Amino acid sequence: MAEGELKRALGFWPTWAMCLGLVTCSTTLMYTSLGFGDLGAGFTYTHLIALAYIILVCLAFAELATTYPKASSLEFYTSRALGRVAGITIGLWYGFKDIFGFPAESALAGIILEHFFPQLPWWGWAILVLTVFMIVNMLGIAIAGYAQLALLIIMIGSYIGMGIAGFIVKTPNWAYLGQTFLSPPASLIYGTPAGLTSVLVLTLLGVWLFVGMEVAAPLAEEIKNPAKIIPLAMVASMITLFAVREFLGISWAASVPREVLLTEPYHVGAAEYLLGPVGGIWFAIISLLATGTTINAVMAGATRVLYGMSKEGYLPKFFGWLHPKFRTPWGSLGLLYVLMLIIIGLSATVFGVEAPFTLALICAFVFVLFYLFMFIDVIVLRAKRPEDQRPFKMGGPFKAPILAIIGLIATFVILVYSVAPPYGMVDILIYGGVYCLVLFLIAIGIYYARARKISEAA
């Protein structure tokens, strides 16, 4: 192996686990409770729309990642399609997006764990979990992948077990399920009228239930057979997740009162309602594991993007420094660790108990924006670089990728209903927009600084 190269160590199951790792997080459990609590069985429509959308995203990523298997992934694709400034911007958006995502996770997991184990404050739990999984990731991506797989088996088994408990321990309200499935109620969270509007306004929340599968794209240089494993692992992981979460959500909607599902501590409250204190403690531990797997996948994916950008000269060499034994990007891992510690501290003092819901939606907004660019990249690169070999194509005529165009339109629909007036949360648009704008300006600075450096060297 040449110096500075990542090792190919991941097969299907570790990649499948890494795709699920970011998705099976504590905030998705919270949103499952909120979604099915808000609309009952009507949330199934939102869930299905989000799944269909994320499968389109999976296919777009699979085409791009197998055509251009680079650790910098999103930055590389967009640079090829739209130019260097756009590419650097997307790379920065992705590399630093979890300054929102992980504080949301830590706030939720911390609030829950502090409720049961008050000896340590929530921010203490967050720091402990972050540190443990940082060490696991630093030891090497193969170790991180198999650790992820073990944790996922425990968590998915718990989701199924809790779903069974909902149907057995309590008497399911089948009439309520049928009523809300045939006619979704008004959303109490967004204040929308009943029907299609309440289904669509929750789509950004629904998409958050699946974001993270794109972690396979920046790991393309570390996957043994990327042309086969990347699309298969991405789509299989999302379908698996949909089935498990739908079963759990329907169980809760049928057997847990609406006010319990919509009130803190959300999913832990549902577990307590069904199984008493034992159920609450059980899902508190599951929340800790879920947060841990999120950190694991975040570090594995986001740091590879920063590593790749460093290799291409757009970020300082520090971001691309690999440990000589474990061949993992310790520079990027260390920086994100420090930034997350800072944000954990800020979220403890500024955002309070509303942090999990709001920060996760801001992060979802950023995810959807660079999903938008992935669809654009597929469309532009099909026309601009038709000669490039594509081991996997997402579908449609060679120069008219219909599925990418559908994904592009769907992205705008999701954003309009979720963050625009009269029903969307405009605050999410403002906070997410500021984040994206600041990193865009930084990207312009990086581009011109590098151009000047190349010019002086010439």
Secondary structure, 3 states (H helix, E strand, C coil): CCCCCCCCCECHHHHHHHHHHCCCCHHHHHHHHHHHHHHHHHHHHHHHHHHHHHHHHHHHHHHHHHHCCCCCCHHHHHHHHHCHHHHHHHHHHHHHCHHHHHHHHHHHHHHHHHHHCCCCCHHHHHHHHHHHHHHHHHCCHHHHHHHHHHHHHHHHHHHHHHHHHHHHCCCCCHHHHHHHHHCCCCECCCCECCCHHHHHHCHHHHHHCCCCHHHHCCCHHHECCHHHHHHHHHHHHHHHHHHHHHHHHHHHHHHCCHHHHCCCCCHHHHHHHHHHHHHHHHHHHHHHHHHHHHHHHHHHHHHHHHHHHHHCCCCCHHHHCECCCCCCEHHHHHHHHHHHHHHHHHHHHHCHHHHHHHHHHHHHHHHHHHHHHHHHHHHHHHHHCCCCCCCCCCCCCCCCCHHHHHHHHHHHHHHHHHHCCCCCCHHHHHHHHHHHHHHHHHHHHHHHHHHHHHHHHC
